[in-house]
Each structure stands twice: as C-alpha cells, then as structure tokens.
Amino acid sequence: MQEIINVFFNICVYILQVTGNVTGMGYQLANIVIFVFLQPALILLFFVLWRRERNKHEQSLTKPS
C-alpha cells in the first residue's frame, strides 16, 4: 500500500512541476495557487450554487399551485 501512495504522490508532484513550468510560476507557487486559492474558491462556489438551487426548490414546494 505504501508503494501505491508513493507512486500517486510522485505523479501529483510531477503534475504540479509541469503546471509550474508551463505557466512560469514554478512548483511552489503553483501549489499555493491551486491549494490555497483555487480549491477553497471552488468549494465556496459550489456551496453557494448548491444553496441557491436548494432555496429555489424549497420555494417552489411552498408556493401554492
């Protein structure tokens, strides 16, 4: 199991290195941008969209026909 984890980790590091090189940011900055800014922003975006849809659905159930 440890070997599978190491392989997966190394693949992820490689992807970050390639992303950093392609964008010119470097590995560390790419890591920060993805995991400190992009991921939390996407989580918040999907939460807001989910709440909006949930509220629409609840309002449609409470409106008289």
N, C-alpha and C positions, 0 to 999 in steps of 0.2 A: 504493500500500500504506500509506503514511504517513497518508493521509486516513482509511482504514478503521480504523486503530489509534486515531486521534484521536477518531473517532465512537464507537468502542467504549469508549474511556476516558471520554469525556464522559457516555455512558449509565451507566456504572458509578458515576461521581461523582454523577450525578443520583439514582440509586437509593440511594446512601449518604446523600445530603442528605434525601431523602424519609423514609428509615428513621429518621434522626436527628431529624427534625421530628415524625414521628408518635409516636415513643417518648419524645420530650422530652430525648433525650441530646445531640443536636447531631451534626454531621458527624464531628468528630474523635473523640468518644467512641464513636460507632457504629463507626467504622473500627477503633479499638483493640479493642473488644469482639469484633467479627467476626474480625479477622485475627490478634489476639494470643491470644484465649481460645477462641472457638468453633471456628475451623478446626483448631488443634492438638488440641483436645479431641476433635473428631470423628475426626481421623486416628488418635489413640490408641485411641479406642473401636472403630473398625473394625479396627484391627490386633489388638486383644485378641479381638474376636469371631472374626476370621479364624483366629487361633492356636487358639482354643478348638475351633472346628469342625475344623480340621486335626488336632488331637490326638484328637478323637473318631473321626475317620475312620481315623487310624493305629491306634488301639486296637481298632477293630472289625476291622481287617485282621489283627491279630496274635492275636486271641482264637481258640481252637480251636472248631470247629463242633460 
